Amino acid sequence: MLNIGDKAPLFSLPDQNGKVHNLEDYRGKKVVLYFYPKDNTSGCTKQACNFAELYPQFTEKGAVVLGVSKDSVASHKKFEEKYGLPFTLLSDEGLEVLQAYDVWKEKSMYGRKYFGVVRSTYLIDENGIIIRALEKVNAGENPQQMLNEL
């Protein structure tokens, strides 16, 4: 996990429409950068839908919401369309950004070890500095928690 006060690692990733986004594109705005394991799973869907429900309040506060997973652009597009998500989903199939933000970690389920995304959220200020870093967040509560941080 990166620390509060760290400079947020820069990135360049395609969204659900194939358009490339860079962190620098959002200078002057707060960025809620949330990392999630997989499109269309129960926890990830709940988190995304809760962000979508609160999205107008995030924009009122001048914040941008960006979701990141290793799913493909096509998977993100289907996820966005299925749930009417109003924010950007970024595809990191190469794991560069997931590793840079230290959210790609060894996990364990039923005694089996594997690597995957630890659900985490960063709040980045207008100058690209991390001002909040949360690891192993509750999928359902995280959107409201982040809104309260703004």
Contact map, one row per residue, 1 for C-alpha under 8 A:
111000000000000000000000000000000000000000000000000000000000000000000000000000000000000000000000000011100000000000000000000000000000101000000000000000
111101000000000000000000000000000000000000000000000000000000000000000000000000000000000000000000000011000000000000000000000000000000100000000000000000
111111000000000000000000000000000000000000000000000000000000000000000000000000000000000000000000000000000000000000000000000000000101100000000000000000
011111000000000000000000000000000000000000000000000000000000000000000000000000000000000000000000000000000000000000000000000000001111100000000000000000
001111100000000000000000000000000000000000000000000000000000000000000000000000000000000000000000000000000000000000000000000000001110000000000000000000
011111110000000000000000000000000000000000000000000000000000000000000000000000000000000000000000000000000000000000000000000000001100000000000000000000
000011111000000000000000000000000000000000000000000000000000000000000000000000000000000000000000000000000000000000000000000000011100000000000000000000
000001111100000000000000000000000000000000000000000000000000000000000000000000000000000000000000000000000000000000000000000100011100000000000000000000
000000111110000000000000000000000000000000000000000000000000000000000000000000000000000000000000100110000000000000000000000000000000000000000000000000
000000011111000000000111000000000000000000000000000000000000000000000000000000000000000000000000000000000000000000000000000000000000000000000000000000
000000001111100000001110000000000000000000000000000000000000000000000000000000000000000000000000100000000000000000000000000000000000000000000000000000
000000000111110000011110000000000000000000000000000000000000000000000000000000000000000000000000000000000000000000000000000000000000000000000000000000
000000000011111000011100000000000000000000000000000000000000000000000000000000000000000001110000000000000000000000000000000000000000000000000000000000
000000000001111111111000000000000000000000000000000000000000000000000000100000000000000001110000000000000000000000000000000000000000000000000000000000
000000000000111111111000000000000000000000000000000000000000000000000000100100000000000111100000000000000000000000000000000000000000000000000000000000
000000000000011111100000000000000000000000000000000000000000000000000000111110010000000111100000000000000000000000000000000000000000000000000000000000
000000000000011111100000000000000000000000000000000000000000000000000000100010000000000000000000000000000000000000000000000000000000000000000000000000
000000000000011111110000000000000000000000000000000000000000000000000000100000000000000000000000000000000000000000000000000000000000000000000000000000
000000000000011111111000000000000000000000000000000000000000000000000000000000000000000000000000000000000000000000000000000000000000000000000000000000
000000000001111001111100000000000000000000000000000000000000000000000000000000000000000000000000000000000000000000000000000000000000000000000000000000
000000000011111000111110100000000000000000000000000000000000000000000000000000000000000001000000000000000000000000000000000000000000000000000000000000
000000000111100000011111110000000000000000000000000000000000000000000000000000000000000000000000000000000000000000000000000000000000000000000000000000
000000000111000000001111111000000000000000000000000000000000000000000000000000000000000000000000000000000000000000000000000000010000000000000000000000
000000000100000000000111111000000000000000000000000000000000000000000000000000000000000000000000000000000000000000000000000000010000000000000000000000
000000000000000000001111111000000000000000000000000000000000000000000000000000000000000000000000000000000000000000000000000000000000000000000000000000
000000000000000000000111111111100000000000000000000000000000000100000000000000000000000000000000000000000000000000000000000001000000000000000000000000
000000000000000000000011111111000000000000000000000000000000000000000000000000000000000000000000000000000000000000000000000001110000000000000000000000
000000000000000000000000011111000000000000000000000000000000000000000000000000000000000000000000000000000000000000000000000011100000000000000000000000
000000000000000000000000011111100000000000000000000000000000011100000000000000000000000000000000000000000000000000000000000011000000000000000000000000
000000000000000000000000011111110000000000000000000000000000011100000000000000000000000000000000000000000000000000000000001111000000000000000000000000
000000000000000000000000010011111000000000000000000000000000001111000000000000000000000000000000000000000000000000000000011111000000000000000000000000
000000000000000000000000000001111100000000000000000000000000001111000000000000000000000000000000000000000000000000000000111100000000000000000000010000
000000000000000000000000000000111110000000000000000000000000000011110000000000000000000000000000000000000000000000000000111100000000000000000000000000
000000000000000000000000000000011111000000000000000000000000000011110000000000000000000000000000000000000000000000000011110000000000000000000000000000
000000000000000000000000000000001111100000000000000000000000000000111000000000000000000000000000010000100000000000001111100000000000000000000000000000
000000000000000000000000000000000111110000010000000000000000000000111000000000000000000000000000000000000000000000001111000000000000000000000000000000
000000000000000000000000000000000011111000010000000000000000000000001100000000000000000000000000000000000000000000011110000000000000000000000000000000
000000000000000000000000000000000001111110010000000000000000000000001110000000000000000000000000000000000000000000000000000000000000000000000000000000
000000000000000000000000000000000000111110011000000000000000000000001010001100100000000000000000000000000000000000000000000000000000000000000000000000
000000000000000000000000000000000000011111011000000000000000000000000000000000100000000000000000000000000000000000000000000000000000000000000000000000
000000000000000000000000000000000000011111111000000000000000000000000000000000000000000000000000000000000000000000000000000000000000000000000000000000
000000000000000000000000000000000000000111111100000000000000000000000000000000000000000000000000000000000000000000000000000000000000000000000000000000
000000000000000000000000000000000000000011111110000000000000000000000000000000000000000000000000000000000000000000000000000000000000000000110000000000
000000000000000000000000000000000001111111111111000000000000000000000000000000000000000000000000000000000000000000000000000000000000000000100000000000
000000000000000000000000000000000000001111111111100000000000000000000000000000000000000000000000000000000000000000000000000000000000000000000000000000
000000000000000000000000000000000000000001111111110000000000000000000000000000000000000000000000000000000000000000000000000000000000000000110000000000
000000000000000000000000000000000000000000111111111000000000000000000000000000000000000000000000000000000000000000000000000000000000000000111110000000
000000000000000000000000000000000000000000011111111100000000000000000000000000000000100000000000000000000000000000000000000000000000000000000000000000
000000000000000000000000000000000000000000001111111110000000000000000000000000000010100000000000000000000000000000000000000000000000000000000000000000
000000000000000000000000000000000000000000000111111111000000000000000000000000000000000000000000000000000000000000000000000000000000000000010011000000
000000000000000000000000000000000000000000000011111111100000000010000000000000000000000000000000000000000000000000000000000000000000000000000011000000
000000000000000000000000000000000000000000000001111111100000000000000000000000000001111000000000000000000000000000000000000000000000000000000000000000
000000000000000000000000000000000000000000000000111111110000000000000000000000000000000000000000000000000000000000000000000000000000000000000000000000
000000000000000000000000000000000000000000000000011111111100000000000000000000000000000000000000000000000000000000000000000000000000000000000011001000
000000000000000000000000000000000000000000000000001111111110000010000000000000000000011000000000000000000000000000000000000000000000000000000000000000
000000000000000000000000000000000000000000000000000011111111000000000000000000000000000000000000000000000000000000000000000000000000000000000000000000
000000000000000000000000000000000000000000000000000001111111100000000000000000000000000000000000000000000000000000000000000000000000000000000000001000
000000000000000000000000000000000000000000000000000001111111111110000000000000000000000000000000000000000000000000000000000000000000000000000000001000
000000000000000000000000000000000000000000000000000000111111111100000000000000000000000000000000000000000000000000000000000000000000000000000000000000
000000000000000000000000000000000000000000000000000000011111111000000000000000000000000000000000000000000000000000000000000000000000000000000000000000
000000000000000000000000000000000000000000000000000000001111111000000000000000000000000000000000000000000000000000000000000000000000000000000000000001
000000000000000000000000000011000000000000000000000000000111111100000000000000000000000000000000000000000000000000000000000000000000000000000000000000
000000000000000000000000000011110000000000000000000000000111111110000000000000000000000000000000000000000000000000000000000000000000000000000000000000
000000000000000000000000010011110000000000000000000000000110011111000000000000000000001000000000000000000000000000000000000000000000000000000000000000
000000000000000000000000000000111100000000000000001000100100001111100000000000000000001100000000000000000000000000000000000000000000000000000000000000
000000000000000000000000000000111100000000000000000000000000000111110000000000000000001111000000000000000000000000000000000000000000000000000000000000
000000000000000000000000000000001111000000000000000000000000000011111000000000000000001111000000000000000000000000000000000000000000000000000000000000
000000000000000000000000000000001111000000000000000000000000000001111100000000000000000011110000000000000000000000000000000000000000000000000000000000
000000000000000000000000000000000011111000000000000000000000000000111110000000000000000011111000010000000000000000001000000000000000000000000000000000
000000000000000000000000000000000000110000000000000000000000000000011111000000000000000000111110010000000000000000000000000000000000000000000000000000
000000000000000000000000000000000000011000000000000000000000000000001111101100000000000000111000000000000000000000000000000000000000000000000000000000
000000000000000000000000000000000000000000000000000000000000000000000111111100000000000000111000000000000000000000000000000000000000000000000000000000
000000000000011111000000000000000000000000000000000000000000000000000011111110000000000001100000000000000000000000000000000000000000000000000000000000
000000000000000100000000000000000000000000000000000000000000000000000001111111000000000000000000000000000000000000000000000000000000000000000000000000
000000000000000100000000000000000000001000000000000000000000000000000011111111100000000000000000000000000000000000000000000000000000000000000000000000
000000000000001100000000000000000000001000000000000000000000000000000011111111110000000011100000000000000000000000000000000000000000000000000000000000
000000000000000110000000000000000000000000000000000000000000000000000000111111111000000000000000000000000000000000000000000000000000000000000000000000
000000000000000000000000000000000000000000000000000000000000000000000000011111111100000000000000000000000000000000000000000000000000000000000000000000
000000000000000000000000000000000000001100000000000000000000000000000000001111111110100000000000000000000000000000000000000000000000000000000000000000
000000000000000100000000000000000000000000000000000000000000000000000000000111111111110010000000000000000000000000000000000000000000000000000000000000
000000000000000000000000000000000000000000000000000000000000000000000000000011111111100000000000000000000000000000000000000000000000000000000000000000
000000000000000000000000000000000000000000000000000000000000000000000000000001111111000000000000000000000000000000000000000000000000000000000000000000
000000000000000000000000000000000000000000000000100000000000000000000000000000111111100000000000000000000000000000000000000000000000000000000000000000
000000000000000000000000000000000000000000000000000100000000000000000000000000011111110000000000000000000000000000000000000000000000000000000000000000
000000000000000000000000000000000000000000000001100100000000000000000000000000111011111000000000000000000000000000000000000000000000000000000000000000
000000000000000000000000000000000000000000000000000100100000000000000000000000010001111100000000000000000000000000000000000000000000000000000000000000
000000000000000000000000000000000000000000000000000100100000000111100000000000000000111110000000000000000000000000000000000000000000000000000000000000
000000000000001100000000000000000000000000000000000000000000000011100000000000000000011111000000000000000000000000000000000000000000000000000000000000
000000000000001100000000000000000000000000000000000000000000000001111000000100010000001111100000000000000000000000000000000000000000000000000000000000
000000000000111100001000000000000000000000000000000000000000000001111000100100000000000111110000000000000000000000000000000000000000000000000000000000
000000000000111100000000000000000000000000000000000000000000000000011111100100000000000011111000000000000000000000000000000000000000000000000000000000
000000000000110000000000000000000000000000000000000000000000000000011111000000000000000001111111110000000000000000000000000000000000000000000000000000
000000000000000000000000000000000000000000000000000000000000000000001111000000000000000000111110000000000000000000000000000000000000000000000000000000
000000000000000000000000000000000000000000000000000000000000000000000100000000000000000000011111000000000000000000000000000000000000000000000000000000
000000000000000000000000000000000000000000000000000000000000000000000100000000000000000000011111111000010000000000000000000000000000000000000000000000
000000000000000000000000000000000000000000000000000000000000000000000000000000000000000000010111111100000000000000000000000000000000000000000000000000
000000001010000000000000000000000000000000000000000000000000000000000000000000000000000000010011111110000000000000000000000000000000000000000000000000
000000000000000000000000000000000010000000000000000000000000000000001100000000000000000000010011111111110000000000001000000000000000000000000000000000
000000000000000000000000000000000000000000000000000000000000000000000000000000000000000000000011111111110000000000000000000000000000000000000000000000
000000001000000000000000000000000000000000000000000000000000000000000000000000000000000000000001111111100000000000000000000000000000000000000000000000
110000001000000000000000000000000000000000000000000000000000000000000000000000000000000000000000111111100000000000000000000000000000000000000000000000
110000000000000000000000000000000000000000000000000000000000000000000000000000000000000000000000011111111000000000000000000000000000000000000000000000
100000000000000000000000000000000010000000000000000000000000000000000000000000000000000000000000011111111000000000001111000000000000000000000000000000
000000000000000000000000000000000000000000000000000000000000000000000000000000000000000000000010011001111100000000111100000000000000000000000000000000
000000000000000000000000000000000000000000000000000000000000000000000000000000000000000000000000000001111110000000111100000000000000000000000000000000
000000000000000000000000000000000000000000000000000000000000000000000000000000000000000000000000000000011111000011110000000000000000000000000000000000
000000000000000000000000000000000000000000000000000000000000000000000000000000000000000000000000000000001111100011110000000000000000000000000000000000
000000000000000000000000000000000000000000000000000000000000000000000000000000000000000000000000000000000111111111000000000000000000000000000000000000
000000000000000000000000000000000000000000000000000000000000000000000000000000000000000000000000000000000011111110000000000000000000000000000000000000
000000000000000000000000000000000000000000000000000000000000000000000000000000000000000000000000000000000001111100000000000000000000000000000000000000
000000000000000000000000000000000000000000000000000000000000000000000000000000000000000000000000000000000001111110000000000000000000000000000000000000
000000000000000000000000000000000000000000000000000000000000000000000000000000000000000000000000000000000001111111000000000000000000000000000000000000
000000000000000000000000000000000000000000000000000000000000000000000000000000000000000000000000000000000111101111100000000000000000000000000000000000
000000000000000000000000000000000000000000000000000000000000000000000000000000000000000000000000000000000111000111110000000000000000000000000000000000
000000000000000000000000000000000000000000000000000000000000000000000000000000000000000000000000000000011110000011111000000000000000000000000000000000
000000000000000000000000000000000000100000000000000000000000000000000000000000000000000000000000000000011110000001111100000000000000000000000000000000
000000000000000000000000000000000011100000000000000000000000000000001000000000000000000000000000010000111000000000111110000000000000000000000000000000
000000000000000000000000000000000011100000000000000000000000000000000000000000000000000000000000000000111000000000011111000000000000001100000000000000
000000000000000000000000000000000111100000000000000000000000000000000000000000000000000000000000000000100000000000001111100000000000001110100000000000
000000000000000000000000000000000111000000000000000000000000000000000000000000000000000000000000000000100000000000000111110000000000111110000000000000
000000000000000000000000000000011110000000000000000000000000000000000000000000000000000000000000000000000000000000000011111000000000111010000000000000
000000000000000000000000000000111100000000000000000000000000000000000000000000000000000000000000000000000000000000000001111100000111110000000000000000
000000000000000000000000000001111000000000000000000000000000000000000000000000000000000000000000000000000000000000000000111110000111100000000000010000
000000010000000000000000000001111000000000000000000000000000000000000000000000000000000000000000000000000000000000000000011111111111000000000000000000
000000000000000000000000000111100000000000000000000000000000000000000000000000000000000000000000000000000000000000000000001111111110000000000000000000
000000000000000000000000011111100000000000000000000000000000000000000000000000000000000000000000000000000000000000000000000111111000000000000000000000
000000000000000000000000001100000000000000000000000000000000000000000000000000000000000000000000000000000000000000000000000111111000000000000000000000
000000110000000000000011001000000000000000000000000000000000000000000000000000000000000000000000000000000000000000000000000111111100000000000000000000
000111110000000000000000000000000000000000000000000000000000000000000000000000000000000000000000000000000000000000000000000111111110000000000000000000
001111110000000000000000000000000000000000000000000000000000000000000000000000000000000000000000000000000000000000000000011110011111100000000000000000
000110000000000000000000000000000000000000000000000000000000000000000000000000000000000000000000000000000000000000000000011110001111100000000000000000
001100000000000000000000000000000000000000000000000000000000000000000000000000000000000000000000000000000000000000000000011100000111110000000000000000
111100000000000000000000000000000000000000000000000000000000000000000000000000000000000000000000000000000000000000000001111000000111111000000000000000
000000000000000000000000000000000000000000000000000000000000000000000000000000000000000000000000000000000000000000000001110000000001111110000000000000
100000000000000000000000000000000000000000000000000000000000000000000000000000000000000000000000000000000000000000000111100000000000111110000000000000
000000000000000000000000000000000000000000000000000000000000000000000000000000000000000000000000000000000000000000000111000000000000011111000000000000
000000000000000000000000000000000000000000000000000000000000000000000000000000000000000000000000000000000000000000000011100000000000011111101100000000
000000000000000000000000000000000000000000000000000000000000000000000000000000000000000000000000000000000000000000000000000000000000000111111100000000
000000000000000000000000000000000000000000110110000000000000000000000000000000000000000000000000000000000000000000000010000000000000000011111110000000
000000000000000000000000000000000000000000100110010000000000000000000000000000000000000000000000000000000000000000000000000000000000000001111110000000
000000000000000000000000000000000000000000000010000000000000000000000000000000000000000000000000000000000000000000000000000000000000000011111111100000
000000000000000000000000000000000000000000000010000000000000000000000000000000000000000000000000000000000000000000000000000000000000000011111111110000
000000000000000000000000000000000000000000000010011001000000000000000000000000000000000000000000000000000000000000000000000000000000000000111111111000
000000000000000000000000000000000000000000000000011001000000000000000000000000000000000000000000000000000000000000000000000000000000000000001111111100
000000000000000000000000000000000000000000000000000000000000000000000000000000000000000000000000000000000000000000000000000000000000000000001111111110
000000000000000000000000000000010000000000000000000000000000000000000000000000000000000000000000000000000000000000000000001000000000000000000111111111
000000000000000000000000000000000000000000000000000001001100000000000000000000000000000000000000000000000000000000000000000000000000000000000011111111
000000000000000000000000000000000000000000000000000000000000000000000000000000000000000000000000000000000000000000000000000000000000000000000001111111
000000000000000000000000000000000000000000000000000000000000000000000000000000000000000000000000000000000000000000000000000000000000000000000000111111
000000000000000000000000000000000000000000000000000000000000100000000000000000000000000000000000000000000000000000000000000000000000000000000000011111
